[in-house]
Amino acid sequence: MLLACKNLILSFHFPAGKRFEDSWNRGKYERYEKTCSLSRRILGIMNNNYQAIISFKLNFFSRFDQ
């Protein structure tokens, strides 16, 4: 599980559907999917919200600078 979630960070640098069969065998990949698909989804939602908040702040405060 620790190895799977360590590789979770690497998965953000690749497309979501990419299979890492060159570095993992099939069974390891299936366990990785079960362990980390939920946390990857949560992290993705958090990341999207974070980007939205940053862009909102930039747009909001740039109005006062003009």
N, CA, C, O and CB atoms as a CASP TS submission, in Angstrom:
PFRMAT TS
TARGET T0000
AUTHOR 0000-0000-0000
METHOD Language model
MODEL 1
PARENT N/A
ATOM      1  N   MET     1       0.840  -1.203   0.000  1.00  0.00           N
ATOM      2  CA  MET     1       0.000   0.000   0.000  1.00  0.00           C
ATOM      3  C   MET     1       0.874   1.252   0.000  1.00  0.00           C
ATOM      4  O   MET     1       0.563   2.228  -0.683  1.00  0.00           O
ATOM      5  CB  MET     1      -0.950   0.007   1.226  1.00  0.00           C
ATOM      6  N   LEU     2       1.960   1.225   0.760  1.00  0.00           N
ATOM      7  CA  LEU     2       2.849   2.385   0.801  1.00  0.00           C
ATOM      8  C   LEU     2       3.478   2.633  -0.557  1.00  0.00           C
ATOM      9  O   LEU     2       3.562   3.770  -1.020  1.00  0.00           O
ATOM     10  CB  LEU     2       3.938   2.192   1.856  1.00  0.00           C
ATOM     11  N   LEU     3       3.921   1.547  -1.193  1.00  0.00           N
ATOM     12  CA  LEU     3       4.504   1.666  -2.536  1.00  0.00           C
ATOM     13  C   LEU     3       3.474   2.194  -3.523  1.00  0.00           C
ATOM     14  O   LEU     3       3.784   3.040  -4.362  1.00  0.00           O
ATOM     15  CB  LEU     3       5.048   0.306  -3.015  1.00  0.00           C
ATOM     16  N   ALA     4       2.252   1.694  -3.420  1.00  0.00           N
ATOM     17  CA  ALA     4       1.197   2.127  -4.336  1.00  0.00           C
ATOM     18  C   ALA     4       0.924   3.612  -4.179  1.00  0.00           C
ATOM     19  O   ALA     4       0.791   4.327  -5.172  1.00  0.00           O
ATOM     20  CB  ALA     4      -0.089   1.328  -4.097  1.00  0.00           C
ATOM     21  N   CYS     5       0.841   4.081  -2.953  1.00  0.00           N
ATOM     22  CA  CYS     5       0.531   5.498  -2.743  1.00  0.00           C
ATOM     23  C   CYS     5       1.742   6.387  -3.009  1.00  0.00           C
ATOM     24  O   CYS     5       1.588   7.578  -3.278  1.00  0.00           O
ATOM     25  CB  CYS     5       0.029   5.723  -1.320  1.00  0.00           C
ATOM     26  N   LYS     6       2.950   5.815  -2.935  1.00  0.00           N
ATOM     27  CA  LYS     6       4.121   6.582  -3.352  1.00  0.00           C
ATOM     28  C   LYS     6       4.080   6.783  -4.867  1.00  0.00           C
ATOM     29  O   LYS     6       4.444   7.844  -5.374  1.00  0.00           O
ATOM     30  CB  LYS     6       5.437   5.866  -2.924  1.00  0.00           C
ATOM     31  N   ASN     7       3.638   5.760  -5.572  1.00  0.00           N
ATOM     32  CA  ASN     7       3.509   5.865  -7.025  1.00  0.00           C
ATOM     33  C   ASN     7       2.305   6.694  -7.442  1.00  0.00           C
ATOM     34  O   ASN     7       2.204   7.113  -8.595  1.00  0.00           O
ATOM     35  CB  ASN     7       3.411   4.490  -7.635  1.00  0.00           C
ATOM     36  N   LEU     8       1.390   6.931  -6.502  1.00  0.00           N
ATOM     37  CA  LEU     8       0.249   7.805  -6.769  1.00  0.00           C
ATOM     38  C   LEU     8       0.711   9.190  -7.183  1.00  0.00           C
ATOM     39  O   LEU     8       0.126   9.803  -8.076  1.00  0.00           O
ATOM     40  CB  LEU     8      -0.653   7.900  -5.541  1.00  0.00           C
ATOM     41  N   ILE     9       1.761   9.688  -6.536  1.00  0.00           N
ATOM     42  CA  ILE     9       2.297  11.005  -6.884  1.00  0.00           C
ATOM     43  C   ILE     9       2.791  11.012  -8.324  1.00  0.00           C
ATOM     44  O   ILE     9       2.605  11.994  -9.043  1.00  0.00           O
ATOM     45  CB  ILE     9       3.439  11.399  -5.927  1.00  0.00           C
ATOM     46  N   LEU    10       3.422   9.911  -8.746  1.00  0.00           N
ATOM     47  CA  LEU    10       3.908   9.818 -10.114  1.00  0.00           C
ATOM     48  C   LEU    10       2.769   9.837 -11.119  1.00  0.00           C
ATOM     49  O   LEU    10       2.948  10.301 -12.244  1.00  0.00           O
ATOM     50  CB  LEU    10       4.729   8.562 -10.291  1.00  0.00           C
ATOM     51  N   SER    11       1.585   9.334 -10.725  1.00  0.00           N
ATOM     52  CA  SER    11       0.482   9.207 -11.675  1.00  0.00           C
ATOM     53  C   SER    11      -0.053  10.561 -12.118  1.00  0.00           C
ATOM     54  O   SER    11      -0.721  10.645 -13.148  1.00  0.00           O
ATOM     55  CB  SER    11      -0.638   8.392 -11.065  1.00  0.00           C
ATOM     56  N   PHE    12       0.224  11.627 -11.363  1.00  0.00           N
ATOM     57  CA  PHE    12      -0.238  12.950 -11.775  1.00  0.00           C
ATOM     58  C   PHE    12       0.533  13.478 -12.977  1.00  0.00           C
ATOM     59  O   PHE    12       0.067  14.392 -13.657  1.00  0.00           O
ATOM     60  CB  PHE    12      -0.117  13.925 -10.623  1.00  0.00           C
ATOM     61  N   HIS    13       1.718  12.907 -13.249  1.00  0.00           N
ATOM     62  CA  HIS    13       2.512  13.352 -14.382  1.00  0.00           C
ATOM     63  C   HIS    13       2.130  12.644 -15.670  1.00  0.00           C
ATOM     64  O   HIS    13       2.675  12.955 -16.729  1.00  0.00           O
ATOM     65  CB  HIS    13       3.970  13.140 -14.099  1.00  0.00           C
ATOM     66  N   PHE    14       1.198  11.691 -15.598  1.00  0.00           N
ATOM     67  CA  PHE    14       0.776  10.918 -16.757  1.00  0.00           C
ATOM     68  C   PHE    14      -0.716  11.087 -16.946  1.00  0.00           C
ATOM     69  O   PHE    14      -1.402  11.499 -16.011  1.00  0.00           O
ATOM     70  CB  PHE    14       1.144   9.425 -16.599  1.00  0.00           C
ATOM     71  N   PRO    15      -1.243  10.785 -18.117  1.00  0.00           N
ATOM     72  CA  PRO    15      -2.698  10.772 -18.302  1.00  0.00           C
ATOM     73  C   PRO    15      -3.363   9.794 -17.343  1.00  0.00           C
ATOM     74  O   PRO    15      -2.762   8.800 -16.933  1.00  0.00           O
ATOM     75  CB  PRO    15      -3.052  10.409 -19.750  1.00  0.00           C
ATOM     76  N   ALA    16      -4.609  10.087 -16.992  1.00  0.00           N
ATOM     77  CA  ALA    16      -5.289   9.323 -15.939  1.00  0.00           C
ATOM     78  C   ALA    16      -5.443   7.852 -16.310  1.00  0.00           C
ATOM     79  O   ALA    16      -5.358   6.989 -15.436  1.00  0.00           O
ATOM     80  CB  ALA    16      -6.660   9.926 -15.655  1.00  0.00           C
ATOM     81  N   GLY    17      -5.664   7.550 -17.579  1.00  0.00           N
ATOM     82  CA  GLY    17      -5.915   6.178 -17.982  1.00  0.00           C
ATOM     83  C   GLY    17      -4.671   5.392 -18.320  1.00  0.00           C
ATOM     84  O   GLY    17      -4.772   4.235 -18.730  1.00  0.00           O
ATOM     85  N   LYS    18      -3.497   5.983 -18.161  1.00  0.00           N
ATOM     86  CA  LYS    18      -2.265   5.288 -18.559  1.00  0.00           C
ATOM     87  C   LYS    18      -1.983   4.126 -17.626  1.00  0.00           C
ATOM     88  O   LYS    18      -2.030   4.270 -16.405  1.00  0.00           O
ATOM     89  CB  LYS    18      -1.071   6.258 -18.569  1.00  0.00           C
ATOM     90  N   ARG    19      -1.689   2.972 -18.212  1.00  0.00           N
ATOM     91  CA  ARG    19      -1.358   1.791 -17.415  1.00  0.00           C
ATOM     92  C   ARG    19       0.144   1.642 -17.345  1.00  0.00           C
ATOM     93  O   ARG    19       0.838   1.754 -18.355  1.00  0.00           O
ATOM     94  CB  ARG    19      -2.004   0.516 -18.005  1.00  0.00           C
ATOM     95  N   PHE    20       0.651   1.386 -16.133  1.00  0.00           N
ATOM     96  CA  PHE    20       2.088   1.302 -15.918  1.00  0.00           C
ATOM     97  C   PHE    20       2.564  -0.141 -16.017  1.00  0.00           C
ATOM     98  O   PHE    20       3.315  -0.613 -15.163  1.00  0.00           O
ATOM     99  CB  PHE    20       2.461   1.893 -14.557  1.00  0.00           C
ATOM    100  N   GLU    21       2.127  -0.841 -17.061  1.00  0.00           N
ATOM    101  CA  GLU    21       2.439  -2.268 -17.164  1.00  0.00           C
ATOM    102  C   GLU    21       3.910  -2.506 -17.480  1.00  0.00           C
ATOM    103  O   GLU    21       4.414  -3.609 -17.265  1.00  0.00           O
ATOM    104  CB  GLU    21       1.572  -2.919 -18.231  1.00  0.00           C
ATOM    105  N   ASP    22       4.604  -1.497 -17.983  1.00  0.00           N
ATOM    106  CA  ASP    22       6.035  -1.662 -18.223  1.00  0.00           C
ATOM    107  C   ASP    22       6.814  -1.694 -16.913  1.00  0.00           C
ATOM    108  O   ASP    22       7.849  -2.357 -16.836  1.00  0.00           O
ATOM    109  CB  ASP    22       6.556  -0.537 -19.114  1.00  0.00           C
ATOM    110  N   SER    23       6.340  -0.991 -15.879  1.00  0.00           N
ATOM    111  CA  SER    23       7.061  -0.976 -14.605  1.00  0.00           C
ATOM    112  C   SER    23       6.405  -1.851 -13.541  1.00  0.00           C
ATOM    113  O   SER    23       7.070  -2.257 -12.588  1.00  0.00           O
ATOM    114  CB  SER    23       7.167   0.438 -14.095  1.00  0.00           C
ATOM    115  N   TRP    24       5.114  -2.148 -13.685  1.00  0.00           N
ATOM    116  CA  TRP    24       4.417  -3.023 -12.744  1.00  0.00           C
ATOM    117  C   TRP    24       3.928  -4.251 -13.482  1.00  0.00           C
ATOM    118  O   TRP    24       3.626  -4.177 -14.673  1.00  0.00           O
ATOM    119  CB  TRP    24       3.236  -2.289 -12.061  1.00  0.00           C
ATOM    120  N   ASN    25       3.846  -5.374 -12.798  1.00  0.00           N
ATOM    121  CA  ASN    25       3.102  -6.473 -13.400  1.00  0.00           C
ATOM    122  C   ASN    25       1.616  -6.280 -13.136  1.00  0.00           C
ATOM    123  O   ASN    25       1.216  -5.383 -12.394  1.00  0.00           O
ATOM    124  CB  ASN    25       3.584  -7.838 -12.850  1.00  0.00           C
ATOM    125  N   ARG    26       0.803  -7.133 -13.753  1.00  0.00           N
ATOM    126  CA  ARG    26      -0.645  -6.910 -13.747  1.00  0.00           C
ATOM    127  C   ARG    26      -1.242  -6.906 -12.335  1.00  0.00           C
ATOM    128  O   ARG    26      -2.057  -6.046 -12.003  1.00  0.00           O
ATOM    129  CB  ARG    26      -1.329  -7.977 -14.581  1.00  0.00           C
ATOM    130  N   GLY    27      -0.832  -7.866 -11.512  1.00  0.00           N
ATOM    131  CA  GLY    27      -1.403  -7.970 -10.170  1.00  0.00           C
ATOM    132  C   GLY    27      -1.083  -6.761  -9.311  1.00  0.00           C
ATOM    133  O   GLY    27      -1.947  -6.275  -8.581  1.00  0.00           O
ATOM    134  N   LYS    28       0.144  -6.270  -9.387  1.00  0.00           N
ATOM    135  CA  LYS    28       0.509  -5.067  -8.641  1.00  0.00           C
ATOM    136  C   LYS    28      -0.327  -3.892  -9.101  1.00  0.00           C
ATOM    137  O   LYS    28      -0.760  -3.082  -8.281  1.00  0.00           O
ATOM    138  CB  LYS    28       2.002  -4.752  -8.806  1.00  0.00           C
ATOM    139  N   TYR    29      -0.561  -3.785 -10.402  1.00  0.00           N
ATOM    140  CA  TYR    29      -1.335  -2.658 -10.913  1.00  0.00           C
ATOM    141  C   TYR    29      -2.776  -2.706 -10.439  1.00  0.00           C
ATOM    142  O   TYR    29      -3.361  -1.677 -10.102  1.00  0.00           O
ATOM    143  CB  TYR    29      -1.293  -2.634 -12.429  1.00  0.00           C
ATOM    144  N   GLU    30      -3.353  -3.915 -10.413  1.00  0.00           N
ATOM    145  CA  GLU    30      -4.748  -4.035  -9.949  1.00  0.00           C
ATOM    146  C   GLU    30      -4.853  -3.648  -8.480  1.00  0.00           C
ATOM    147  O   GLU    30      -5.796  -2.956  -8.094  1.00  0.00           O
ATOM    148  CB  GLU    30      -5.276  -5.478 -10.157  1.00  0.00           C
ATOM    149  N   ARG    31      -3.897  -4.083  -7.648  1.00  0.00           N
ATOM    150  CA  ARG    31      -3.928  -3.693  -6.236  1.00  0.00           C
ATOM    151  C   ARG    31      -3.749  -2.189  -6.085  1.00  0.00           C
ATOM    152  O   ARG    31      -4.383  -1.559  -5.238  1.00  0.00           O
ATOM    153  CB  ARG    31      -2.839  -4.434  -5.449  1.00  0.00           C
ATOM    154  N   TYR    32      -2.884  -1.623  -6.912  1.00  0.00           N
ATOM    155  CA  TYR    32      -2.673  -0.172  -6.897  1.00  0.00           C
ATOM    156  C   TYR    32      -3.955   0.571  -7.215  1.00  0.00           C
ATOM    157  O   TYR    32      -4.283   1.564  -6.565  1.00  0.00           O
ATOM    158  CB  TYR    32      -1.584   0.223  -7.892  1.00  0.00           C
ATOM    159  N   GLU    33      -4.687   0.085  -8.227  1.00  0.00           N
ATOM    160  CA  GLU    33      -5.941   0.727  -8.601  1.00  0.00           C
ATOM    161  C   GLU    33      -6.938   0.689  -7.444  1.00  0.00           C
ATOM    162  O   GLU    33      -7.573   1.697  -7.135  1.00  0.00           O
ATOM    163  CB  GLU    33      -6.540   0.050  -9.841  1.00  0.00           C
ATOM    164  N   LYS    34      -7.073  -0.476  -6.802  1.00  0.00           N
ATOM    165  CA  LYS    34      -8.027  -0.588  -5.700  1.00  0.00           C
ATOM    166  C   LYS    34      -7.632   0.298  -4.530  1.00  0.00           C
ATOM    167  O   LYS    34      -8.487   0.921  -3.901  1.00  0.00           O
ATOM    168  CB  LYS    34      -8.138  -2.035  -5.239  1.00  0.00           C
ATOM    169  N   THR    35      -6.331   0.355  -4.236  1.00  0.00           N
ATOM    170  CA  THR    35      -5.876   1.120  -3.067  1.00  0.00           C
ATOM    171  C   THR    35      -6.003   2.611  -3.300  1.00  0.00           C
ATOM    172  O   THR    35      -6.449   3.338  -2.412  1.00  0.00           O
ATOM    173  CB  THR    35      -4.429   0.773  -2.729  1.00  0.00           C
ATOM    174  N   CYS    36      -5.618   3.081  -4.480  1.00  0.00           N
ATOM    175  CA  CYS    36      -5.374   4.503  -4.655  1.00  0.00           C
ATOM    176  C   CYS    36      -6.319   5.222  -5.603  1.00  0.00           C
ATOM    177  O   CYS    36      -6.182   6.430  -5.794  1.00  0.00           O
ATOM    178  CB  CYS    36      -4.011   4.692  -5.128  1.00  0.00           C
ATOM    179  N   SER    37      -7.272   4.521  -6.202  1.00  0.00           N
ATOM    180  CA  SER    37      -8.165   5.235  -7.107  1.00  0.00           C
ATOM    181  C   SER    37      -9.007   6.258  -6.343  1.00  0.00           C
ATOM    182  O   SER    37      -9.249   7.360  -6.837  1.00  0.00           O
ATOM    183  CB  SER    37      -9.073   4.246  -7.852  1.00  0.00           C
ATOM    184  N   LEU    38      -9.452   5.892  -5.141  1.00  0.00           N
ATOM    185  CA  LEU    38     -10.256   6.816  -4.336  1.00  0.00           C
ATOM    186  C   LEU    38      -9.435   8.010  -3.895  1.00  0.00           C
ATOM    187  O   LEU    38      -9.880   9.151  -4.012  1.00  0.00           O
ATOM    188  CB  LEU    38     -10.834   6.103  -3.117  1.00  0.00           C
ATOM    189  N   SER    39      -8.221   7.750  -3.381  1.00  0.00           N
ATOM    190  CA  SER    39      -7.395   8.867  -2.915  1.00  0.00           C
ATOM    191  C   SER    39      -6.964   9.743  -4.083  1.00  0.00           C
ATOM    192  O   SER    39      -6.832  10.958  -3.933  1.00  0.00           O
ATOM    193  CB  SER    39      -6.163   8.349  -2.161  1.00  0.00           C
ATOM    194  N   ARG    40      -6.740   9.125  -5.260  1.00  0.00           N
ATOM    195  CA  ARG    40      -6.385   9.929  -6.418  1.00  0.00           C
ATOM    196  C   ARG    40      -7.558  10.823  -6.814  1.00  0.00           C
ATOM    197  O   ARG    40      -7.363  11.976  -7.198  1.00  0.00           O
ATOM    198  CB  ARG    40      -5.968   9.029  -7.596  1.00  0.00           C
ATOM    199  N   ARG    41      -8.776  10.288  -6.719  1.00  0.00           N
ATOM    200  CA  ARG    41      -9.957  11.089  -7.030  1.00  0.00           C
ATOM    201  C   ARG    41     -10.094  12.254  -6.053  1.00  0.00           C
ATOM    202  O   ARG    41     -10.360  13.385  -6.459  1.00  0.00           O
ATOM    203  CB  ARG    41     -11.222  10.216  -6.997  1.00  0.00           C
ATOM    204  N   ILE    42      -9.908  11.968  -4.752  1.00  0.00           N
ATOM    205  CA  ILE    42     -10.000  13.025  -3.734  1.00  0.00           C
ATOM    206  C   ILE    42      -8.927  14.085  -3.971  1.00  0.00           C
ATOM    207  O   ILE    42      -9.209  15.282  -3.915  1.00  0.00           O
ATOM    208  CB  ILE    42      -9.856  12.428  -2.311  1.00  0.00           C
ATOM    209  N   LEU    43      -7.696  13.641  -4.236  1.00  0.00           N
ATOM    210  CA  LEU    43      -6.618  14.591  -4.486  1.00  0.00           C
ATOM    211  C   LEU    43      -6.886  15.416  -5.736  1.00  0.00           C
ATOM    212  O   LEU    43      -6.574  16.606  -5.775  1.00  0.00           O
ATOM    213  CB  LEU    43      -5.290  13.862  -4.619  1.00  0.00           C
ATOM    214  N   GLY    44      -7.462  14.790  -6.754  1.00  0.00           N
ATOM    215  CA  GLY    44      -7.795  15.529  -7.962  1.00  0.00           C
ATOM    216  C   GLY    44      -8.833  16.599  -7.707  1.00  0.00           C
ATOM    217  O   GLY    44      -8.715  17.716  -8.212  1.00  0.00           O
ATOM    218  N   ILE    45      -9.862  16.265  -6.920  1.00  0.00           N
ATOM    219  CA  ILE    45     -10.896  17.246  -6.572  1.00  0.00           C
ATOM    220  C   ILE    45     -10.278  18.389  -5.780  1.00  0.00           C
ATOM    221  O   ILE    45     -10.556  19.559  -6.043  1.00  0.00           O
ATOM    222  CB  ILE    45     -12.039  16.582  -5.759  1.00  0.00           C
ATOM    223  N   MET    46      -9.429  18.040  -4.800  1.00  0.00           N
ATOM    224  CA  MET    46      -8.772  19.079  -4.002  1.00  0.00           C
ATOM    225  C   MET    46      -7.908  19.972  -4.877  1.00  0.00           C
ATOM    226  O   MET    46      -7.892  21.191  -4.705  1.00  0.00           O
ATOM    227  CB  MET    46      -7.921  18.450  -2.894  1.00  0.00           C
ATOM    228  N   ASN    47      -7.188  19.366  -5.815  1.00  0.00           N
ATOM    229  CA  ASN    47      -6.305  20.131  -6.697  1.00  0.00           C
ATOM    230  C   ASN    47      -7.116  21.082  -7.563  1.00  0.00           C
ATOM    231  O   ASN    47      -6.727  22.236  -7.740  1.00  0.00           O
ATOM    232  CB  ASN    47      -5.467  19.188  -7.581  1.00  0.00           C
ATOM    233  N   ASN    48      -8.244  20.613  -8.109  1.00  0.00           N
ATOM    234  CA  ASN    48      -9.087  21.477  -8.939  1.00  0.00           C
ATOM    235  C   ASN    48      -9.651  22.642  -8.137  1.00  0.00           C
ATOM    236  O   ASN    48      -9.685  23.774  -8.620  1.00  0.00           O
ATOM    237  CB  ASN    48     -10.229  20.672  -9.555  1.00  0.00           C
ATOM    238  N   ASN    49     -10.097  22.365  -6.905  1.00  0.00           N
ATOM    239  CA  ASN    49     -10.615  23.425  -6.055  1.00  0.00           C
ATOM    240  C   ASN    49      -9.533  24.439  -5.728  1.00  0.00           C
ATOM    241  O   ASN    49      -9.787  25.643  -5.690  1.00  0.00           O
ATOM    242  CB  ASN    49     -11.195  22.844  -4.774  1.00  0.00           C
ATOM    243  N   TYR    50      -8.319  23.943  -5.492  1.00  0.00           N
ATOM    244  CA  TYR    50      -7.207  24.824  -5.164  1.00  0.00           C
ATOM    245  C   TYR    50      -6.904  25.757  -6.333  1.00  0.00           C
ATOM    246  O   TYR    50      -6.683  26.952  -6.134  1.00  0.00           O
ATOM    247  CB  TYR    50      -5.959  24.005  -4.794  1.00  0.00           C
ATOM    248  N   GLN    51      -6.893  25.217  -7.550  1.00  0.00           N
ATOM    249  CA  GLN    51      -6.662  26.046  -8.725  1.00  0.00           C
ATOM    250  C   GLN    51      -7.762  27.102  -8.866  1.00  0.00           C
ATOM    251  O   GLN    51      -7.483  28.255  -9.195  1.00  0.00           O
ATOM    252  CB  GLN    51      -6.591  25.174  -9.989  1.00  0.00           C
ATOM    253  N   ALA    52      -9.001  26.707  -8.617  1.00  0.00           N
ATOM    254  CA  ALA    52     -10.118  27.651  -8.733  1.00  0.00           C
ATOM    255  C   ALA    52      -9.995  28.776  -7.716  1.00  0.00           C
ATOM    256  O   ALA    52     -10.234  29.939  -8.040  1.00  0.00           O
ATOM    257  CB  ALA    52     -11.455  26.926  -8.550  1.00  0.00           C
ATOM    258  N   ILE    53      -9.621  28.430  -6.477  1.00  0.00           N
ATOM    259  CA  ILE    53      -9.473  29.444  -5.428  1.00  0.00           C
ATOM    260  C   ILE    53      -8.360  30.416  -5.783  1.00  0.00           C
ATOM    261  O   ILE    53      -8.515  31.627  -5.625  1.00  0.00           O
ATOM    262  CB  ILE    53      -9.187  28.782  -4.067  1.00  0.00           C
ATOM    263  N   ILE    54      -7.224  29.885  -6.267  1.00  0.00           N
ATOM    264  CA  ILE    54      -6.097  30.757  -6.630  1.00  0.00           C
ATOM    265  C   ILE    54      -6.506  31.724  -7.737  1.00  0.00           C
ATOM    266  O   ILE    54      -6.242  32.923  -7.647  1.00  0.00           O
ATOM    267  CB  ILE    54      -4.879  29.915  -7.081  1.00  0.00           C
ATOM    268  N   SER    55      -7.150  31.206  -8.780  1.00  0.00           N
ATOM    269  CA  SER    55      -7.526  32.082  -9.896  1.00  0.00           C
ATOM    270  C   SER    55      -8.563  33.115  -9.454  1.00  0.00           C
ATOM    271  O   SER    55      -8.532  34.256  -9.913  1.00  0.00           O
ATOM    272  CB  SER    55      -8.077  31.250 -11.072  1.00  0.00           C
ATOM    273  N   PHE    56      -9.489  32.719  -8.557  1.00  0.00           N
ATOM    274  CA  PHE    56     -10.474  33.673  -8.047  1.00  0.00           C
ATOM    275  C   PHE    56      -9.782  34.795  -7.279  1.00  0.00           C
ATOM    276  O   PHE    56     -10.102  35.969  -7.466  1.00  0.00           O
ATOM    277  CB  PHE    56     -11.501  32.962  -7.143  1.00  0.00           C
ATOM    278  N   LYS    57      -8.834  34.433  -6.415  1.00  0.00           N
ATOM    279  CA  LYS    57      -8.114  35.448  -5.640  1.00  0.00           C
ATOM    280  C   LYS    57      -7.357  36.400  -6.555  1.00  0.00           C
ATOM    281  O   LYS    57      -7.372  37.614  -6.348  1.00  0.00           O
ATOM    282  CB  LYS    57      -7.144  34.784  -4.658  1.00  0.00           C
ATOM    283  N   LEU    58      -6.696  35.846  -7.565  1.00  0.00           N
ATOM    284  CA  LEU    58      -5.941  36.694  -8.482  1.00  0.00           C
ATOM    285  C   LEU    58      -6.871  37.661  -9.207  1.00  0.00           C
ATOM    286  O   LEU    58      -6.574  38.850  -9.315  1.00  0.00           O
ATOM    287  CB  LEU    58      -5.168  35.836  -9.496  1.00  0.00           C
ATOM    288  N   ASN    59      -7.998  37.148  -9.703  1.00  0.00           N
ATOM    289  CA  ASN    59      -8.943  38.016 -10.415  1.00  0.00           C
ATOM    290  C   ASN    59      -9.559  39.052  -9.486  1.00  0.00           C
ATOM    291  O   ASN    59      -9.732  40.214  -9.856  1.00  0.00           O
ATOM    292  CB  ASN    59     -10.046  37.182 -11.063  1.00  0.00           C
ATOM    293  N   PHE    60      -9.890  38.612  -8.266  1.00  0.00           N
ATOM    294  CA  PHE    60     -10.569  39.503  -7.327  1.00  0.00           C
ATOM    295  C   PHE    60      -9.667  40.654  -6.913  1.00  0.00           C
ATOM    296  O   PHE    60     -10.088  41.811  -6.912  1.00  0.00           O
ATOM    297  CB  PHE    60     -11.028  38.729  -6.092  1.00  0.00           C
ATOM    298  N   PHE    61      -8.422  40.337  -6.560  1.00  0.00           N
ATOM    299  CA  PHE    61      -7.536  41.379  -6.052  1.00  0.00           C
ATOM    300  C   PHE    61      -6.925  42.223  -7.162  1.00  0.00           C
ATOM    301  O   PHE    61      -6.460  43.332  -6.902  1.00  0.00           O
ATOM    302  CB  PHE    61      -6.439  40.761  -5.226  1.00  0.00           C
ATOM    303  N   SER    62      -6.916  41.721  -8.396  1.00  0.00           N
ATOM    304  CA  SER    62      -6.379  42.536  -9.487  1.00  0.00           C
ATOM    305  C   SER    62      -7.316  43.705  -9.807  1.00  0.00           C
ATOM    306  O   SER    62      -6.888  44.683 -10.420  1.00  0.00           O
ATOM    307  CB  SER    62      -6.158  41.671 -10.746  1.00  0.00           C
ATOM    308  N   ARG    63      -8.582  43.617  -9.403  1.00  0.00           N
ATOM    309  CA  ARG    63      -9.520  44.728  -9.625  1.00  0.00           C
ATOM    310  C   ARG    63      -9.124  45.963  -8.823  1.00  0.00           C
ATOM    311  O   ARG    63      -9.302  47.095  -9.274  1.00  0.00           O
ATOM    312  CB  ARG    63     -10.945  44.303  -9.252  1.00  0.00           C
ATOM    313  N   PHE    64      -8.583  45.729  -7.625  1.00  0.00           N
ATOM    314  CA  PHE    64      -8.233  46.858  -6.766  1.00  0.00           C
ATOM    315  C   PHE    64      -6.921  47.509  -7.185  1.00  0.00           C
ATOM    316  O   PHE    64      -6.652  48.658  -6.833  1.00  0.00           O
ATOM    317  CB  PHE    64      -8.141  46.405  -5.320  1.00  0.00           C
ATOM    318  N   ASP    65      -6.096  46.768  -7.943  1.00  0.00           N
ATOM    319  CA  ASP    65      -4.805  47.318  -8.357  1.00  0.00           C
ATOM    320  C   ASP    65      -4.941  48.328  -9.493  1.00  0.00           C
ATOM    321  O   ASP    65      -4.060  49.162  -9.700  1.00  0.00           O
ATOM    322  CB  ASP    65      -3.877  46.197  -8.781  1.00  0.00           C
ATOM    323  N   GLN    66      -6.040  48.248 -10.222  1.00  0.00           N
ATOM    324  CA  GLN    66      -6.182  49.118 -11.401  1.00  0.00           C
ATOM    325  C   GLN    66      -6.462  50.567 -11.021  1.00  0.00           C
ATOM    326  O   GLN    66      -6.607  51.419 -11.897  1.00  0.00           O
ATOM    327  CB  GLN    66      -7.300  48.605 -12.299  1.00  0.00           C
TER
END
